[in-house]
Amino acid sequence: MQRRTTTAVSMSVREFARTPVLLALLAFLPVYIIGVFVWLVPDTSVPVTLDGTAVSIEMSAFAAAFMTPVTVAILSGIVGLFLMQMSQMADDRLRLAGYRASELVAARVGLLAGGSSIVTAASLAVSLLALNPESVLGFAVAAALAGLTYGILGVIVGIVLDRLPGVYVMLFAPMVDILMFQNPLATDSPVWTKALPGHFATNALMDAAFASSQGFDDFVAAGGYVVGLLFIGVIVFYRTTAVE
């Protein structure tokens, strides 16, 4: 099974390689989104409340930290969407070759994790130039959780929507979720926004960036969110690939 799964992954990687524009965007957009925000914000400090404690943070550092989950979520969501859209033809060929749905699911999950890791690493490489987090490890883990959350959502969206509307959804959903409702600079958000995908990962990331002591509650909740979405995504993907 491992060899067949590796073959399925390599076929999907070749499909991605045939879309150089997508690869260029994944390399360029972290620099553009995070870098431009850091460059444009004024050289001043802003008061931010983290876990009930008010702290003063340089605006450039805040922009570098806060735009990291936004960037990772957008790009991971697009990776998940394109993974689903571009793997369909390959999956058809592999099913005809006798691959089981479970093998295809394992291959797609592995490829999604790899793509999300690349996006997260590229975003961290940019944000850490302008930011010295209190916990680099916690910051990286929180960013990865945000990426996996929206990467899985991208796969699910890619199953139910065509590419163009799916891209719009994966562009605007993280902006509405994280930029609007999870922004520490905004006024109190409604209680229901805590159920949005980016809530726990963003809280964990901001605490890791600026809080002198970090708890594990947000990390655990964000990880639980990823596991729950993965369970739903695997079921949906399995049902679309299973052969009667």
N, C-alpha and C positions, 0 to 999 in steps of 0.2 A: 504493500500500500504506500510506503514511504517513497519508493521510486516513482510510482504513478503520480503521486501528489506533486513531487518535484517536477515532473514533466508538465503537469498542468500549470504550475507556477511559471515555468520558463516560457510556456506558450503565451501566457498573459503578459509577461515582461516584454516579449517581442511585440505584442500588440501595442503596448505603451510606447515602445521605441519608435513605432511608426507614426507617432504624434509628437514631433519635436517641439511644436508650439506649447503643448502642455508641459513638457519637461522644462522648457525655458521659463514658463510662468512660475513653476514651483521653485526654481532657483532665484528668480528675479523679484517676485512679489514680497517675500519677507523683507528684503532690503528696502523695497519701495515703501511698503506700508509702515513698517516700524521706523525705518530711517527718516522718512519724511515727517512723521509725527514728532519724532524727537527733535528734528531740525527746526520745525515750525513753532513749537510751543515757546512761550516767553521764558526768559531766565528768571524765574521766581519760584517761590515755595507755595504749596497749597495745603490746607488742613484736610486730613483724611481720617475718618473714623474706622478703625479696624478692631473688630470684636469689642466694641464699646469703648475703646481707648482712642483718644484724639492724638494724632501725630502730624508733624509738619514734614512734607516731602518735597524735594525739588521736582519741578514740573517735568523736566526731561526724564528723570528716573521714573516718575509715575507713568509718563507716556510709554516708555520702553517696556515697563512691566505690564500695563493694562492692555496695550496693543498686542502683546504676545499671545494670549488666549484667543483674541479676535482673529489674528492672522492664522494661527494653527487650526482653529475651528473652520474657517473659510476654506483653506487649502485642503485640509483633510477631508472635509465634506465633498469637495470637488473630486478629489482622488477616489473616494468611495463611489461617487456617482459614475465617473468614467470607468472605474473598474467594473461596475455592474454592466454598463452599456457596452463596453468593448469586449467583455468576456463572453457575451452571449453566443457569438458565432463560434468561438473556440469551444465553448461548452457543448454546443450542438455536435461538433466533430468528435469531441471526447466521449460523449454519450454513445454515439454510433460505434466508437471503438471499444465500448464495453465498460467505461468508467462508471462507478457508482456515484450516486448523489452525495454520499458522505465524503468521498474523495474530493469532489469538486468543492464542497463546502470548506473542507480543511485547506485546500489550496487558496481559495479566495480569502479566508480569514488570515492566513499567513501573509499573503500579498498585501492585504489592507494594513496589517500591522507594520510591515516593512515600509510601505509608502508613507504612513503616518509618522513613523520614526524619522524618515528623511526630512519631512516637512518640519517636524518639531526641532530637529537638530539645526536646520537652516535658520529657523526663527530664533532659536536660542543664541546662535552664533552672532546674530545682529543685536539682539536685545542686551546681551551681556557686555557689549562694548560700551553701553551707556548706563549700565546698572550693575551694582554690586549687591546681590541679594543677601539677606541674612542667612538663608539656607539655599545654597545653589542646588543641592540634591532635591530638596522639597520643591523648589521652583521648577526644576526640570520634570519631576514626576507629575506635578499639577498640570504643566503644559501638555505632557503626553496624555494625561487623562482627558483633557479638553479635546485633544486631537482624535483620540479613539472614539470619544462620544460622538462627535460630529462625523467622523469617518463612517461609523456604523449607520448613522442616520442617512449619510449620503448613499450608502448601499441600498437602504430601504427605499429612499426616494427614487433611486435609479430603477427599482423594480416596478414602481407604480406610475412613474412619470417619464415622458420622453426627455431627451437630452436638454433642449433649450429651456423648457419650464423648470426642469430639475436644477439647472445651473442657477436660474434666478432664485429658486428656493434656497439653495445652499449658499448663495451670496448674501441674501437679505436676512435669513434666519439667525445667523450668529450676530449680525449687527443689531437686530432688534433685541435678541436675548441678552447679549453681553454688553454692548455699548449703551443700550437704553436702560435695561432693568437691573444689571449687575454692577453698574458704575458706582464706585464709592463716593464720587463727587456729587451724585444726584441726590435728590430728596428721597425720603423713604418710599420704597417700591411696595406695591400691593403684596399681600402675603402669598398669593398664588404664584408669584414669580419665582418663589423658592423651588417650585416643581419644574422649572425650565431646565433644559439640558446643561447650560453653562454655569448654573448657580454655584454648585459645590466646588467644581474645579477652579472657578475664578476666585472664590473666597480663599481656597487653599493656596493658590498662587500668590495672591496679594499678601496673605499672612507670611508666606515663605519669603517674599521679597522684602517686607518692611517690619514685620513684628519680631520683637526680640525673642519671643517664645511662641512656638506653634503647637497647636493641638492636632490630633489625628482624626477628629470627627469629620471634618470636611473631606479629608482624603478617603476615609472609609466610605462616606456617602457617595463621593464621586466614583469610586471603584465599584460600588454597588450599582450605580446608574449604568456604568459601562457593561457590567455583567448582565443586567436586565435587558438592555438594548441588544446586546450580543445574542441573548437567548431568543428574543423576538426576531432579530435579523436572520439567525440561522434557521429558524422555523420557516420564515417566509422564503428564504433562498432555497432551502431544501425542497419545499413544496413546488417551487417553480422549476427545479432541476430534476426532481425525481421522475423516473420512467416507470410507467405502469407496466 
